[in-house]
Amino acid sequence: MDMIYTIGPSVIAAITVLIIAAYTWNTVRSASIVTVVWGVLAIAIGQYSFFAGVSEWQASDWIGFLLFGALTFTPAGLLLVAAGRLPSLTHLLAQTPTSVLVMTQVYRFGGVFLIMAYARGQLPLAVGLVTGVVDLVVATTAIVLSVYLRGNETRAPRLVIAWAMLAIADFVWAVSLITVSFLGFVQLTPAPVMMGNAPLLVISLFAVPFGIFVSVYVVARMWTIIGRTDSLRGR
Protein backbone atom coordinates (compact mmCIF):
# COMPACT_ATOMS: atom_id res chain seq x y z
CA MET A 1 0.00 0.00 0.00
CA ASP A 2 2.90 2.35 0.68
CA MET A 3 4.14 2.00 -2.89
CA ILE A 4 0.65 2.54 -4.32
CA TYR A 5 0.26 5.71 -2.26
CA THR A 6 3.73 6.94 -3.23
CA ILE A 7 3.54 6.44 -6.99
CA GLY A 8 -0.21 6.38 -7.56
CA PRO A 9 -0.82 10.13 -8.15
CA SER A 10 2.07 10.31 -10.63
CA VAL A 11 0.93 7.17 -12.47
CA ILE A 12 -2.60 8.55 -12.89
CA ALA A 13 -1.19 11.87 -14.12
CA ALA A 14 1.07 10.07 -16.62
CA ILE A 15 -1.77 7.93 -17.98
CA THR A 16 -4.02 10.97 -18.33
CA VAL A 17 -1.33 12.95 -20.13
CA LEU A 18 -0.61 10.12 -22.57
CA ILE A 19 -4.30 9.66 -23.40
CA ILE A 20 -4.82 13.38 -24.03
CA ALA A 21 -1.62 13.60 -26.07
CA ALA A 22 -2.66 10.62 -28.20
CA TYR A 23 -6.14 12.08 -28.74
CA THR A 24 -4.80 15.45 -29.92
CA TRP A 25 -1.74 14.23 -31.84
CA ASN A 26 -3.37 14.02 -35.28
CA THR A 27 -5.45 17.20 -34.91
CA VAL A 28 -3.36 19.80 -33.08
CA ARG A 29 0.10 18.35 -32.54
CA SER A 30 1.30 21.40 -30.64
CA ALA A 31 -1.41 20.81 -28.02
CA SER A 32 -0.24 17.22 -27.70
CA ILE A 33 3.38 18.30 -27.17
CA VAL A 34 2.44 21.01 -24.66
CA THR A 35 0.36 18.49 -22.70
CA VAL A 36 3.28 16.07 -22.50
CA VAL A 37 5.71 18.80 -21.43
CA TRP A 38 3.28 20.06 -18.80
CA GLY A 39 2.68 16.54 -17.53
CA VAL A 40 6.39 15.73 -17.32
CA LEU A 41 7.10 18.96 -15.44
CA ALA A 42 4.18 18.40 -13.07
CA ILE A 43 5.30 14.86 -12.29
CA ALA A 44 8.95 15.90 -11.90
CA ILE A 45 8.20 18.87 -9.64
CA GLY A 46 5.63 16.77 -7.83
CA GLN A 47 8.37 14.58 -6.41
CA TYR A 48 9.53 17.47 -4.23
CA SER A 49 7.90 19.27 -1.31
CA PHE A 50 6.97 22.93 -1.09
CA PHE A 51 6.43 22.93 2.66
CA ALA A 52 8.82 22.08 5.47
CA GLY A 53 6.35 20.52 7.89
CA VAL A 54 4.22 17.41 7.75
CA SER A 55 1.35 18.24 10.08
CA GLU A 56 1.80 21.95 10.81
CA TRP A 57 2.55 25.10 8.84
CA GLN A 58 5.99 26.59 9.33
CA ALA A 59 7.01 30.25 9.29
CA SER A 60 9.21 29.51 6.28
CA ASP A 61 6.29 28.18 4.19
CA TRP A 62 5.37 31.55 2.65
CA ILE A 63 7.55 31.12 -0.42
CA GLY A 64 6.30 27.58 -0.94
CA PHE A 65 2.70 28.73 -0.52
CA LEU A 66 3.04 31.47 -3.14
CA LEU A 67 4.78 29.07 -5.53
CA PHE A 68 2.14 26.44 -4.86
CA GLY A 69 -0.65 28.90 -5.70
CA ALA A 70 1.07 30.14 -8.85
CA LEU A 71 1.75 26.67 -10.23
CA THR A 72 -1.77 25.52 -9.40
CA PHE A 73 -3.80 28.36 -10.92
CA THR A 74 -1.59 29.87 -13.63
CA PRO A 75 -1.94 26.87 -15.99
CA ALA A 76 -5.74 26.98 -15.67
CA GLY A 77 -5.78 30.71 -16.43
CA LEU A 78 -3.45 30.33 -19.40
CA LEU A 79 -5.56 27.52 -20.82
CA LEU A 80 -8.76 29.55 -20.52
CA VAL A 81 -7.15 32.55 -22.23
CA ALA A 82 -5.61 30.37 -24.93
CA ALA A 83 -8.94 28.65 -25.56
CA GLY A 84 -10.40 31.96 -26.67
CA ARG A 85 -7.43 33.44 -28.48
CA LEU A 86 -5.52 30.63 -30.17
CA PRO A 87 -7.38 29.51 -33.31
CA SER A 88 -5.84 26.03 -33.24
CA LEU A 89 -6.90 25.37 -29.64
CA THR A 90 -10.30 26.96 -30.21
CA HIS A 91 -10.85 24.65 -33.17
CA LEU A 92 -9.64 21.60 -31.25
CA LEU A 93 -12.00 22.26 -28.36
CA ALA A 94 -14.91 23.02 -30.70
CA GLN A 95 -14.37 19.65 -32.38
CA THR A 96 -14.09 17.78 -29.07
CA PRO A 97 -17.44 16.26 -28.01
CA THR A 98 -18.75 17.24 -24.60
CA SER A 99 -18.79 13.56 -23.67
CA VAL A 100 -15.03 13.39 -24.22
CA LEU A 101 -14.39 16.51 -22.15
CA VAL A 102 -16.49 15.08 -19.34
CA MET A 103 -14.73 11.72 -19.56
CA THR A 104 -11.34 13.39 -18.99
CA GLN A 105 -12.34 13.86 -15.36
CA VAL A 106 -12.27 10.13 -14.73
CA TYR A 107 -8.74 10.74 -13.45
CA ARG A 108 -10.38 12.14 -10.35
CA PHE A 109 -10.57 8.61 -9.08
CA GLY A 110 -7.19 9.77 -7.81
CA GLY A 111 -9.21 11.18 -4.92
CA VAL A 112 -8.62 7.80 -3.33
CA PHE A 113 -5.09 9.00 -2.53
CA LEU A 114 -6.51 11.92 -0.56
CA ILE A 115 -8.58 9.45 1.42
CA MET A 116 -5.47 7.35 1.97
CA ALA A 117 -3.63 10.45 3.22
CA TYR A 118 -6.49 11.14 5.62
CA ALA A 119 -6.35 7.55 6.88
CA ARG A 120 -2.62 7.99 7.45
CA GLY A 121 -3.22 11.11 9.51
CA GLN A 122 -1.58 13.34 6.88
CA LEU A 123 -4.67 15.33 5.87
CA PRO A 124 -7.59 16.67 7.91
CA LEU A 125 -11.07 15.22 7.40
CA ALA A 126 -12.36 18.33 5.62
CA VAL A 127 -9.67 18.07 2.93
CA GLY A 128 -8.67 14.42 2.78
CA LEU A 129 -11.94 12.60 3.30
CA VAL A 130 -14.49 15.15 2.06
CA THR A 131 -12.55 16.23 -1.05
CA GLY A 132 -11.50 12.66 -1.76
CA VAL A 133 -15.06 11.35 -1.63
CA VAL A 134 -16.34 14.19 -3.83
CA ASP A 135 -13.55 13.44 -6.31
CA LEU A 136 -14.76 9.84 -6.51
CA VAL A 137 -18.34 11.05 -7.05
CA VAL A 138 -17.20 13.39 -9.84
CA ALA A 139 -15.20 10.61 -11.51
CA THR A 140 -18.02 8.05 -11.28
CA THR A 141 -20.67 10.45 -12.57
CA ALA A 142 -18.29 11.53 -15.34
CA ILE A 143 -18.47 8.00 -16.75
CA VAL A 144 -22.25 7.84 -16.48
CA LEU A 145 -22.75 11.33 -17.90
CA SER A 146 -20.31 10.75 -20.75
CA VAL A 147 -22.11 7.57 -21.83
CA TYR A 148 -25.45 9.36 -21.57
CA LEU A 149 -24.23 12.21 -23.80
CA ARG A 150 -22.94 9.90 -26.54
CA GLY A 151 -26.42 9.64 -28.04
CA ASN A 152 -26.88 13.41 -28.16
CA GLU A 153 -23.99 15.69 -27.22
CA THR A 154 -26.27 18.69 -26.59
CA ARG A 155 -28.82 16.99 -24.37
CA ALA A 156 -29.44 17.94 -20.74
CA PRO A 157 -27.15 21.00 -20.66
CA ARG A 158 -28.33 21.97 -17.18
CA LEU A 159 -27.41 18.52 -15.89
CA VAL A 160 -23.94 18.88 -17.38
CA ILE A 161 -23.60 22.32 -15.80
CA ALA A 162 -24.62 20.90 -12.41
CA TRP A 163 -21.95 18.20 -12.76
CA ALA A 164 -19.28 20.72 -13.76
CA MET A 165 -20.22 23.05 -10.91
CA LEU A 166 -19.83 20.18 -8.45
CA ALA A 167 -16.38 19.53 -9.91
CA ILE A 168 -15.46 23.21 -9.52
CA ALA A 169 -16.94 23.44 -6.02
CA ASP A 170 -14.74 20.53 -4.95
CA PHE A 171 -11.63 22.43 -6.02
CA VAL A 172 -12.85 25.67 -4.43
CA TRP A 173 -13.55 23.86 -1.16
CA ALA A 174 -10.10 22.28 -0.96
CA VAL A 175 -8.17 25.38 -2.05
CA SER A 176 -10.16 27.63 0.29
CA LEU A 177 -9.48 25.38 3.26
CA ILE A 178 -5.77 25.22 2.44
CA THR A 179 -5.64 29.01 2.17
CA VAL A 180 -7.55 29.89 5.34
CA SER A 181 -5.61 27.23 7.22
CA PHE A 182 -2.29 28.65 6.05
CA LEU A 183 -3.37 32.20 6.93
CA GLY A 184 -4.39 31.03 10.40
CA PHE A 185 -8.10 31.81 10.10
CA VAL A 186 -9.06 28.17 10.62
CA GLN A 187 -7.27 25.55 12.66
CA LEU A 188 -7.13 22.18 10.91
CA THR A 189 -5.47 19.15 12.44
CA PRO A 190 -3.33 18.11 10.80
CA ALA A 191 -2.78 21.15 8.60
CA PRO A 192 -3.24 20.32 4.88
CA VAL A 193 0.49 20.67 4.32
CA MET A 194 0.70 17.43 2.33
CA MET A 195 -1.29 18.92 -0.57
CA GLY A 196 1.90 20.81 -1.39
CA ASN A 197 4.26 17.93 -0.75
CA ALA A 198 5.07 14.67 -2.52
CA PRO A 199 3.33 12.43 -3.44
CA LEU A 200 0.13 14.53 -3.51
CA LEU A 201 1.70 17.65 -5.03
CA VAL A 202 1.27 16.36 -8.59
CA ILE A 203 -2.51 16.46 -8.03
CA SER A 204 -2.29 20.20 -7.38
CA LEU A 205 0.07 20.80 -10.30
CA PHE A 206 -1.86 18.93 -12.99
CA ALA A 207 -5.22 17.51 -11.92
CA VAL A 208 -6.51 20.71 -10.30
CA PRO A 209 -5.67 23.23 -13.06
CA PHE A 210 -6.73 20.90 -15.87
CA GLY A 211 -9.94 20.05 -14.03
CA ILE A 212 -10.73 23.74 -13.50
CA PHE A 213 -10.16 24.45 -17.19
CA VAL A 214 -12.33 21.57 -18.42
CA SER A 215 -15.15 22.33 -15.98
CA VAL A 216 -15.25 26.07 -16.76
CA TYR A 217 -15.12 25.39 -20.51
CA VAL A 218 -17.93 22.84 -20.28
CA VAL A 219 -20.10 25.28 -18.30
CA ALA A 220 -19.52 27.99 -20.93
CA ARG A 221 -20.39 25.58 -23.75
CA MET A 222 -23.57 24.42 -22.06
CA TRP A 223 -24.71 27.98 -21.37
CA THR A 224 -24.25 28.72 -25.06
CA ILE A 225 -26.40 25.72 -25.95
CA ILE A 226 -29.08 26.81 -23.48
CA GLY A 227 -29.04 30.31 -24.98
CA ARG A 228 -29.44 28.98 -28.50
CA THR A 229 -32.26 26.65 -27.45
CA ASP A 230 -34.14 29.43 -25.65
CA SER A 231 -33.65 31.69 -28.66
CA LEU A 232 -35.13 29.10 -31.01
CA ARG A 233 -38.08 28.53 -28.71
CA GLY A 234 -38.74 32.26 -28.61
CA ARG A 235 -39.13 32.48 -32.38
N, C-alpha and C positions, 0 to 999 in steps of 0.2 A: 504493500500500500504506500510505503514511503516513496518508492520510485515512481509510482503512478502520480502521486501528488506533486512530485518534483518536476517531472517532465510533461505531465498531462497538458497544462495550459499552452506550452510551446508546441506540442504535437498538434493540438486542435488548431492553433494559429497557422501552422505550416500547411496542414491539410486544406484549410479554408483558402489560404493564399494560392495554393496550387490549383484549386478548382476554379477560382475566379480568374487566374491567369490563363488557364486553359480555355475558359469560356470566351475570353475577350481576345485571344491571340489572333484569330483570323479576321476580326472586325476592326479593332483599334489596338494595334500591337503596342503602341506606346503606353496605353492604359495597363496592359498586361505586364510590361516591364516595370512600370512605376509600382504596381501592386507587389511584385516580387521584391523590389528594392525596399519598399516600406516594410513588408513582412520580415525580411531578413534583418533589417535594422531593429525592428520591434523585438524580435526574438533575441537578437544579440544584446541589446541594451537591457532586455528583460531578465537577463541572467545576473544583473547587478542589483544593488539596493540603493534607493534614494534616501532612506532614513536610517539613523544610527540605532534606534531602539527596536525592540521587538514587541513590547506591550505598552510602552508609554512614549509620548512625544518628547523630543529632546530640544534644548535651546538652539542647537546647531541645525535643526531640520528646516529652517526657513528657505535656504537655497534649494534643498531637495524638493520642498513643497512647491516653490515657484516653477522649478523645472518640470516637476510632475504635472502641474496644471497646464503648462505650455505644451508639453508633448502629448497630453491627453486631448486637448481641445483644438489646438492649431490645425491638425490634420482634418478634423471634421469641418472647420471653417473654410479651409482651403478647398476641400472637395465641393462644398456647397457653392462657393464662388465660381469654381471651375465648371461646375455643372451648368451654370447659366452663361458662361462667357467663352468657353472653349467649344467650338463647333463639333469637333470630333467626339468629345465626351457627351455633349448634348445629344448628338445623334445616337451614340451607343446606348445611353439611358433611355431615349425615346423608343429604341428598338428592343429594349429588354422588357419582357412581359412582367407584369406586377407579380405574378406567381413566382417568378424566378427571384425577384428582389426580396419577396417575403421569405422564400426558402433559404436565402443566405443567412438568415438569423437562426438557423438550426445550430450553428456553432455555439449558441448560448446554452446548450447543454453543458458547456464548460462551467456553468453555475454550480455544478456539483463540487468543483474545487473550492468554491467559497464556503460551501457547507462543510467540506472536509476541514478547512481552516478553522471554522467555528468549532467543530468537534475537537480540534486539537488545542483549543483555547487561544488561537492566534487572531481571531476576529470576534467582535462583539455580536450578539444576536441580531441587532438591528441591521448590521451590514452583512455578516456572513450567512446567517440562516434566512432572513427575510429576502435579501437581494438574491441569494442563491436559489431559493424556491421560486421567486418570480421569474428568474432567468429560465428555469426549467419549464415554467408555464408558457413563457413566450416562445421557447424553442418547440415545445409540443404543439402549441396552437399554430405555429408557423407551418408545420407540416400539414395539418388539417386544412388550414386556410389556403395554402398553396394548391393542394389537390382540388379543393372546392372551386378555386378561381380558374383552373385549367379549362373548364367548359366555357367560361365567359369571363375574360380578363377584366371587364368593367362592371361586373355584378357586385352588389352589396358594398358600395364604396364607404358607407358609414361604418360598416362592420370592420373594414380594413383600417379605417382611421382609428377606430376604437382600439384595435390591436396595436397599431403603431404608437398610439398615445400611451398605452400600457408599457410598451418597450421603452419609450422616452422617459416616462415617469420613474421607471426602475433605475435608470441612469441618474436622473435628477435626485432621487432619494439617496442613493449611495454617495454621490459626489457632495451633496449638501451635508450629509452626516460627517463625511471626512473633513469637510471645510470647517464646520462649526466645532467639531471636536478639536481640530488643530488650533483654532483660534481661542479655544478655551470656553466657548459659550455652553457647550454640553460635555458632560463627563461620561465617556464610554469606557467600559472595562471588558477586555483590553482595548486600548486605542486602536483604531483601524490602520495602524502603521504598515501592516503587511500588504495592503493594497498598493503600496509604493515600493515593495521589496520583492525579490525573487522568492518563489516562482510565480507569484500572482501579478507581478508588474506587467507582464506581457498582455494581460487582459486589459489593463488600463491604456496601454500603448497602441493596441490594435483593435480589440473587440469593441471597446467603448466608442472611440471616434468613428469607426466604420458603422457601428450600429446606429449612432446618432444620425449620421449622414443618410443611411438607407431609410430610417424611420421618418425623418423630416421630408425627404424626397417623396416617399410614398404618400404622406399626408398631403403634400402639395399637389401631387398627381390626382389623388382622389377628390380633392376639393375642386379641381378643374373639371373633372368628370361630373360631379354634382352640379356645378354651375352650368355646364352644357345641357345636362338633362333638364334642369329647371327652366332653362331658356327655351328648349324645344317644347316643353309642356305649356309654356306661356304663350306660344304662338297660336 
